[in-house]
């Protein structure tokens, strides 16, 4: 595939953002212009290029009056504001972390308010924290009609708003309600409630399922749960303890977080004393350390809310489905990206543990779907995913 940046980490994140164009979250030339501007491995140049793009679009909306035009622009401005924030988390005190997130949320809300069937935000109370959700009814004015519903979250680093463009809009097109959510460690909860990741994700999902039971358009017997990237672990963990999930999607099939290459000898284990605070900060400031490692460490410290890479490792070890996956009773769609950068080989392990409850699906390079989470191949991925859901849940 054509490389969008010589730095592997930047290339993947650029492809991920370009992939938003499929369902209205970006535009192709805008992303390619940013790709020309960012300096490989330079986090500040990444921020500058995406922030400039978001601000340009927002300035254009000042003269717009058509609701479709405003909606499309606001979706893009939201995506680009999130993109500008992506590499900033190595410095928790950076005021841009809060400001950019507030901007992306305002833009997203302005966009979903202008959908044919508007989406809306709600807050679900869990044990010790709140779960922000965004609800998208599939149809309007359908009194008494209950529809299959796709509940979805992102993973280690992404926002629930991103999930609308990855898998949410495609589900709505098929007549399914969509509900997005975030838990501790994920962008909104980390910022607004100051909470790092928890491994027992059923504490997040079960209260949301309780909430769905109160939404008139939701068929609680036909809920599909999507976990994206590390969210594949989170969703699977929740499904093991939440019997109301009718089907589970692992995009992709994560089994043990610490089996990821980021924790291998050439990863974060390669830099001296793991509990040395000064050494941890030195890694973040060293431009000779690969951008992907600087980012995964900086974001990990922020998302787990810890101070050293040793603590990141200790937290990550809790994110394992060993002894848990066999408790899942619903059918499971286990996605396997041919050249997955993070979870290669883990989908096979997951499928073996699940036995006949698993459908292991290989996403291939030949279809442009071989990268982690199949970014850039959304039409193909959603077709395969939702055809499976229709067979396993909708038509049963």
C-alpha positions in Angstrom: 0.0 0.0 0.0 1.1 3.6 -0.7 2.7 5.0 2.4 1.3 8.3 3.7 4.4 9.1 5.9 7.8 7.5 6.2 7.2 7.0 9.9 5.1 3.8 10.4 3.1 5.2 13.3 2.3 8.4 11.4 1.4 6.4 8.3 -1.1 4.3 10.2 -2.7 7.2 12.0 -3.0 9.1 8.7 -4.7 6.1 7.1 -7.0 5.8 10.0 -8.1 9.4 9.6 -8.4 9.2 5.9 -10.7 6.2 6.5 -13.2 8.5 8.2 -14.0 9.8 4.7 -16.0 6.7 3.9 -18.8 7.7 6.2 -18.6 11.4 6.3 -16.0 12.1 8.9 -13.2 13.5 6.7 -12.5 14.5 3.1 -9.7 12.9 1.1 -7.8 15.9 -0.2 -7.9 17.5 3.3 -6.2 14.5 4.8 -3.7 14.3 2.0 -2.8 17.9 2.4 -2.1 17.3 6.1 0.0 14.2 5.2 2.2 16.5 3.2 2.6 18.9 6.1 3.4 16.7 9.0 7.1 16.0 9.8 7.8 12.3 10.4 7.9 11.6 14.1 7.3 15.3 15.1 4.2 15.4 17.4 4.0 19.2 17.3 3.9 19.3 13.5 1.0 16.8 13.7 -0.9 19.0 16.0 -0.3 22.1 14.0 -1.4 20.6 10.7 -4.6 19.1 12.0 -5.5 22.1 14.2 -5.1 24.4 11.2 -7.3 22.2 9.1 -10.1 22.1 11.8 -9.9 25.9 12.2 -10.2 26.5 8.5 -13.3 24.4 8.3 -14.9 26.1 11.3 -14.2 29.5 9.8 -16.1 28.4 6.6 -19.1 27.3 8.6 -19.7 30.9 9.7 -21.3 31.7 6.4 -23.1 28.4 5.9 -26.9 28.3 6.2 -27.8 24.9 4.8 -28.1 22.2 7.5 -26.5 19.5 5.4 -23.5 21.7 4.6 -23.1 22.6 8.3 -23.5 18.9 9.4 -20.8 17.7 6.9 -18.4 20.4 7.9 -18.9 19.9 11.6 -18.3 16.2 11.3 -14.9 16.9 9.6 -14.0 19.7 12.1 -14.7 17.3 14.9 -12.5 14.6 13.4 -9.6 16.9 12.8 -9.9 18.4 16.3 -9.6 14.9 17.7 -6.6 14.2 15.4 -4.8 17.4 16.6 -5.0 16.1 20.2 -3.8 12.5 19.5 0.0 12.9 20.3 -0.3 15.4 23.1 -0.9 13.2 26.1 2.8 12.9 27.2 2.3 16.2 29.0 -0.8 15.9 31.2 -0.8 19.7 31.9 -1.0 20.7 28.2 -4.2 22.9 28.1 -4.8 21.8 24.5 -5.9 18.3 25.8 -9.0 19.8 27.3 -9.6 22.6 24.7 -9.4 20.3 21.7 -11.8 17.8 23.3 -14.4 20.4 24.1 -14.2 21.6 20.5 -14.5 18.2 19.0 -17.6 17.5 21.1 -19.2 20.8 20.2 -18.7 20.1 16.5 -19.9 16.5 16.7 -23.0 17.6 18.6 -23.7 20.2 16.0 -23.4 17.6 13.3 -25.6 14.9 14.9 -28.3 17.4 15.6 -28.6 17.8 11.9 -29.0 14.2 10.9 -32.3 13.1 9.5 -32.8 11.3 12.7 -30.8 13.3 15.3 -28.5 11.6 17.7 -28.4 12.7 21.4 -26.2 12.4 24.4 -27.1 10.9 27.7 -25.3 9.9 30.9 -25.6 6.5 32.6 -24.8 6.1 36.2 -22.5 3.2 37.1 -20.9 2.1 40.3 -18.4 5.0 41.1 -18.4 6.7 37.7 -20.7 8.0 34.9 -20.8 6.5 31.5 -21.4 9.0 28.7 -23.4 7.6 25.8 -24.6 8.9 22.4 -27.8 7.4 21.1 -28.7 7.1 17.4 -32.2 5.8 16.7 -32.4 4.1 13.4 -35.7 5.6 12.4 -38.0 8.3 13.8 -41.6 8.3 14.8 -41.8 4.4 15.0 -44.1 4.0 18.0 -43.9 0.5 19.4 -41.2 -0.7 17.0 -38.2 -2.2 18.7 -35.1 -2.7 16.6 -31.8 -4.6 16.9 -29.2 -2.3 18.5 -25.4 -2.1 18.1 -23.6 -1.0 21.3 -20.0 0.0 20.6 -16.9 1.5 22.1 -13.4 2.3 21.0 -10.2 1.0 22.7 -6.9 2.2 24.0 -6.8 5.6 22.4 -9.9 6.4 20.3 -13.1 8.2 21.0 -16.7 7.0 20.8 -17.3 9.7 18.2 -14.9 8.0 15.9 -17.0 4.8 16.1 -19.9 6.6 14.4 -17.7 6.9 11.3 -16.1 3.4 11.5 -19.1 1.2 12.2 -22.0 3.3 13.5 -23.3 4.9 10.3 -23.1 1.6 8.5 -25.3 0.0 11.2 -27.9 2.8 10.9 -28.1 2.3 7.2 -29.1 -1.3 7.9 -31.9 -0.3 10.2 -30.1 -0.9 13.5 -30.1 1.5 16.4 -26.6 2.6 17.4 -25.4 3.5 20.9 -21.8 4.7 21.5 -20.2 4.8 25.0 -17.0 5.4 26.9 -15.7 4.1 30.2 -12.8 4.9 32.5 -9.5 5.5 30.7 -11.2 6.5 27.5 -11.1 10.1 26.3 -14.2 11.7 27.8 -14.2 9.9 31.1 -10.4 10.4 31.6 -10.8 14.1 31.0 -14.0 14.8 32.8 -13.8 12.4 35.7 -10.0 11.9 36.0 -10.3 8.1 35.9 -7.8 5.6 34.3 -8.7 2.3 32.7 -10.3 -0.5 34.6 -10.1 -4.1 33.4 -13.5 -5.3 34.7 -15.4 -3.7 31.8 -18.7 -5.3 32.8 -18.9 -2.5 35.3 -19.3 -0.2 32.3 -21.4 -2.3 29.9 -24.1 -3.7 32.3 -25.4 -0.3 33.4 -25.6 0.7 29.7 -27.6 -2.4 28.9 -29.9 -1.4 31.8 -30.3 2.0 30.2 -31.0 0.5 26.8 -33.9 -1.5 28.4 -35.5 1.9 29.0 -35.1 3.2 25.4 -38.4 2.5 23.6 -36.8 1.7 20.2 -34.3 -0.9 21.5 -35.0 -4.6 21.3 -33.0 -5.8 24.4 -33.0 -9.3 23.1 -31.0 -8.3 20.0 -28.0 -6.3 21.2 -24.7 -6.6 19.4 -21.6 -5.4 21.3 -18.7 -4.1 19.3 -15.2 -3.6 20.7 -12.7 -1.8 18.5 -8.9 -2.4 18.9 -8.2 -2.9 22.6 -12.0 -2.5 22.9 -12.0 -6.1 21.6 -10.8 -7.2 25.0 -13.1 -4.8 26.8 -16.2 -6.0 25.0 -15.3 -9.6 25.4 -14.7 -9.2 29.1 -18.1 -7.5 29.5 -19.8 -10.2 27.4 -18.4 -12.9 29.7 -20.4 -11.4 32.6 -23.4 -9.8 30.8 -25.8 -12.4 29.5 -28.0 -9.9 27.7 -25.5 -9.5 24.9 -26.8 -11.4 21.9 -23.6 -11.2 19.8 -20.1 -9.9 20.3 -17.7 -8.4 17.7 -14.0 -8.3 18.4 -12.4 -5.9 16.0 -9.8 -7.3 16.3 -9.5 -10.5 18.4 -7.4 -9.4 21.4 -6.7 -12.1 24.0 -3.9 -10.7 26.2 -2.8 -7.1 26.0 0.8 -7.8 27.1 1.3 -10.1 24.1 1.3 -7.0 21.9 4.7 -6.1 20.4 4.6 -2.8 22.4 5.6 -4.8 25.5 8.2 -7.0 23.7 12.0 -6.7 24.0 12.2 -4.2 21.2 9.3 -2.3 22.7 8.9 -0.6 26.1 10.9 -3.4 27.8 14.1 -2.1 26.1 14.7 1.0 28.2 16.3 0.3 31.6 14.5 0.5 34.9 10.8 0.3 34.2 10.0 2.1 37.5 12.3 5.0 37.0 10.2 8.2 36.7 13.0 10.3 35.3 13.8 7.5 32.8 10.2 7.3 31.7 10.1 11.0 31.0 13.4 10.8 29.2 11.9 8.3 26.8 9.1 10.7 26.0 11.5 13.6 25.3 14.0 11.6 23.2 13.3 12.2 19.5 15.5 9.2 18.7 13.0 6.8 20.3 10.5 5.7 17.6 7.4 7.9 17.5 5.1 4.8 18.0 6.9 3.9 21.3 6.9 7.5 22.5 3.2 7.8 21.8 2.1 4.4 23.2 4.0 5.2 26.4 2.8 8.8 26.8 -0.8 7.9 26.1 -0.6 4.8 28.3 0.6 6.8 31.3 -2.3 9.2 30.7 -5.0 6.6 30.0 -4.0 4.3 32.9 -3.3 7.4 35.1 0.1 6.1 36.2 3.6 7.6 36.3 6.1 5.0 35.0 6.1 2.4 32.2 6.4 -0.4 34.8 3.1 0.7 36.1 1.7 0.7 32.6 2.9 -2.9 32.3 1.3 -3.9 35.6 -2.0 -2.4 34.6 -1.9 -4.0 31.2 -1.4 -7.5 32.6 -4.9 -7.3 34.1 -6.3 -7.0 30.5 -6.3 -10.7 29.8 -9.1 -13.1 28.8 -7.3 -16.2 30.2 -9.9 -18.0 32.3 -12.5 -15.4 31.2 -13.2 -16.0 27.5 -14.7 -19.4 28.0 -17.5 -17.8 30.1 -18.8 -16.0 26.9 -22.0 -17.7 25.8 -23.1 -15.6 22.8 -21.8 -16.0 19.2 -18.5 -14.1 18.7 -17.2 -12.5 15.5 -13.5 -12.6 15.8 -11.8 -10.4 13.3 -8.2 -11.2 12.2 -6.3 -8.6 10.2 -3.7 -10.2 7.9 -0.9 -7.8 8.9 -2.1 -6.6 12.3 0.6 -4.5 13.9 -0.6 -5.1 17.5 -2.6 -8.4 17.9 -1.2 -10.7 15.3 -1.9 -14.3 16.2 -4.3 -13.4 19.1 -7.5 -13.9 17.1 -6.6 -17.5 16.5 -6.1 -18.1 20.2 -9.4 -16.4 21.0 -11.2 -18.6 18.5 -9.6 -21.7 19.8 -10.8 -20.9 23.4 -14.3 -20.1 22.2 -14.7 -23.2 20.0 -18.0 -23.3 18.0 -19.1 -20.0 19.5 -16.5 -18.2 17.4 -16.5 -17.2 13.8 -12.9 -16.3 12.9 -12.8 -14.0 9.9 -9.6 -13.2 8.1 -9.4 -9.6 6.6 -6.9 -9.7 3.8 -4.5 -7.3 2.2 -6.0 -8.2 -1.1 -9.1 -6.3 0.0 -7.2 -3.4 1.5 -8.4 -4.7 4.9 -5.2 -6.2 6.3 -4.2 -3.4 8.7 -5.2 -3.3 12.3 -9.0 -2.7 12.6 -9.2 -2.9 8.8 -8.9 0.9 8.6 -9.5 2.1 5.0 -11.8 -0.8 4.2 -14.9 0.2 6.1 -17.4 -0.8 3.4 -16.0 -4.3 3.1 -15.6 -4.8 6.8 -19.1 -3.5 7.7 -20.6 -5.8 5.0 -18.9 -8.8 6.5 -19.7 -7.9 10.1 -23.3 -7.0 9.7 -24.2 -9.9 7.3 -22.9 -12.1 10.1 -25.0 -10.3 12.7 -28.1 -10.6 10.5 -27.5 -14.4 10.2 -26.8 -14.9 13.9 -29.2 -12.5 15.5 -31.6 -10.6 13.3 -33.0 -13.4 11.3 -33.1 -16.0 14.1 
